[in-house]
Amino acid sequence: MKLFAGFAFVWMSVFFSAQEHISNFNALTVTYKFHPNFFLYAEGQMRGIEDYSYPDYYEIKGGLGYILTKNHKPFIGLGRYATYKNRLIDKEEFRVWLQDVIDFKKGTVKFENRFRAEKSFFHEPQKNKDSERWRYRYRLNISVPLNAKKIEKGTLFANVYDEIFLVSPQKPTFARNRVYGGFGYQVDDNFGLATGYLWQREFEAKGNRNVHFVYLSLNINIDGTTENQRFFHFPGAD
């Protein structure tokens, strides 16, 4: 508890000392476990990056996950992404990816390691330009329930993570770093809420950029199996 209170203090200090404007990051996720070993995942996002009150980015994505073991969940996904400038679409992206999630617990603290390889195809309609990109991501996500021994109905939990992004063939190779700190609440067996602060550092040849997000999400978990052990999926800001 003291550890996460310390993290919260650090994130809030960074938040209020930020010189850049604040952006918004809103997400709706749905996880449907239709088999003891398989689940479907879908997510919609809307962000206001240049202007907090006006969305200029969205994404729609989803995929299929496999519960290899309790602590090992490979996944395959695809999605469409769009960025707007001056209220006109500036860049469209189609993305496919493979990921592997391996987690373990130490007491009540859960450590999640996520590895992801992405292939993206871009189209810029204003320039009539096409391009491609490989991107590799690693995220260490730490979460802990604050009023229970595990996440279940009525549980408040804290969550922090750090994620790095490597790209090819663009330069620099180390393209982005994300740091997140926030809290979540499992309302009932199906609905969960999460909110927090996300700091995104983008590294570019022409100069680096900071983006500060206020994150808010609604997570819906549907378990269509007859298992007694309920599976809760909290994707975090992605």
C-alpha positions, 0 to 999 in steps of 0.5 A: 500500500505504501509503495503504491501511495509513493508511486501515486505521489510521483505521478501526480507531481509530474502531472501538475508540473507538466508544461505541455497541455493535457490530452484525453485517452478514453477506452471501452474494452470487452473480453468474452471467455467462450471456452475454458482456454479461449477468449475474444477481446475487442477495444475501441479508443478515442483520444484528444491529443492536440485538443483535450475537448476534441477527439483527433485519434481513434482505434478499433481492434480485437483478437483471439487469446489462448489461456495456455496456463493460468499465467501464460496467455498468447494472443493474436490481434488486428485493428484500424487506427486513424489520426486527424489534423485540422479535422481532416484524416491525416493518417490511416493504419492497419495493424496486425500483431502477435503478443505473449503475456506471462505473469506471476504473483508475489503475495497480492502483487501481480507482475505482468510481462507483455511482449508484442510484435506488430506489423503496420501498413500506413496510408496518408491521404493528404500526401497519397503516401504509403509506408510500413513499419515493424514495432516491438513492445515490452510492458511490465505491468504491476497491479495490487488489490487494495481492499482484498486479497484478489481482484473480485467484485467490490475490489479497488486496485492500484496499477502502474506500468512502464512500456518501451517501443522499438521500431524498424526501419524508422529512426531512432529505433527507440521510439517511445516510452510510456509510464502509467499510474492509476486505480481501478474498481471492479464494480461487479462480475462484469463491469470494471472501471479504471482511471489514471495518468499516462506520460508518453515520451516520443523520440524523433529525429526532429525532436522529442515530444511529451504527451500527458494523458488523463486515462479513463476506461470501462472494461466489460468481462463476460464469462460464458463458461461454467468454470467457478474461477472467473477470469478478469482481464484489465488491459490498461492504456494500450 
